[in-house]
């Protein structure tokens, strides 16, 4: 079984910073793309940032220049450094990863349980 476990959410004032972590564990052969999504109350889940195993990154326009995604492949962990936070960044943040459990297996997408980020004005 593969699990993604997030940590690092919390309450912060506008202009502050938080760092989210997500560690994948279990039967893992390889991890391709890792990503962070978020879902605010009453809104659809949206993509925040992605990072490939080679380190290529992409960001939503709303977070460019403020958020940085990174990963440590040896630890199967992805991070999201969030700076200059705004009240509109308030959401549940979810980790997502494309994981191959075995060399002969197929790649499946896994989700973490989510971590709440609240930015007060």
N, C-alpha and C positions, 0 to 999 in steps of 0.2 A: 504494500500500500504506500502511496505517495501522499505526503502532507505538506502544505504550505502554512507556515505560522508567522503572522505579522506581529510587530511590536513597535512601540514608539509614538503612538498617537497620544492626544491629550488636548488640553485647553491652553491657548496662547493668545496674547494680545496682538492686535494688528501691528504689522511691522516686525514681529518676532519670527523665530525659526523653530523648526522641528525636523528630526531625522527619523524616517521610518525604515524598518528593516523587515525582511521576509526571508526566512530560511526554509529551504526544501529538504525533506528527509524521506527515508524509506528506500524502496528499490528504484534506484536511478542509474541509468546507463549514461544518458547525456541530456543536457538542457539546451535548447536553442534560444528562442526569444523569451525574455522575461519582461514583464510590464507592470505598470501601476494604472489602475482605473479608480474612478471615484463616482459616488452617487450621492447627490444632495437630496434632501427631502422633497418629494414631489417631482423629481426630475429623473431622466433616464441616466443609466450608468454611462460614463464617458471615459475615453482613453486619455490618460495624462502623459505617459511617457513609455517608451520601449527601449530595450537594449538587446543587441544580439550577443551571441557567445564571443564574437570578435570585438565587441565594444562599440559598435555603431549605435548611435542614439537618435531618437526622434521625440519631439515634444509637441503637445498641444500649444496652439498660439497663446492661449490664456496664461500659460506658465513659463513660456520661454524667457530666459534671462533671470528667472527667479528660482526655478527648481532644477536639480541635477540628479539624474539617475546614474547609478553605477552598480557594479557587481563584483563579487569575488568568486570566481569559478571553482576554486578549490574548496570553498565552503558552501557552494550551491546557494549563495545568498545574494539578494538584490537590495539596494538601498534607494531611498528617495530623500535627498536633502532639500528641504523647503525653506527658502528665505523670503523676506519681505512679504510675509503672509497677509492676506486680505480676508475680510469677512466672507467674501464670496468663495473662498477656498474651503469653507466649512462643508464637510461631507464625510461619509464613510469611505475609506480608502481600501481598495482590494488589490492584493498581489495576484498575478497571473503568470503562468509559465507553460511553455510547450516542452513536455518531458517524454523521453523515451525510456521505458523501464528496463528494456533488454536490447541487446544488439540486434536481435531478430524481430523485435516488436515494432509496433507502430507508435507514432507520436500522438500523445493525448494532451489536451489542455486541462490544467488544474487551477483551482482558485483557492485563495486563502479565505479565512472567515471574516475578514474586514477589521479595520481599526478606526475608531472615531477621531476625527480632527475637528476641533472647534476653535474658530478665530473670533475673538470678541473685538468690538469696535471701540 
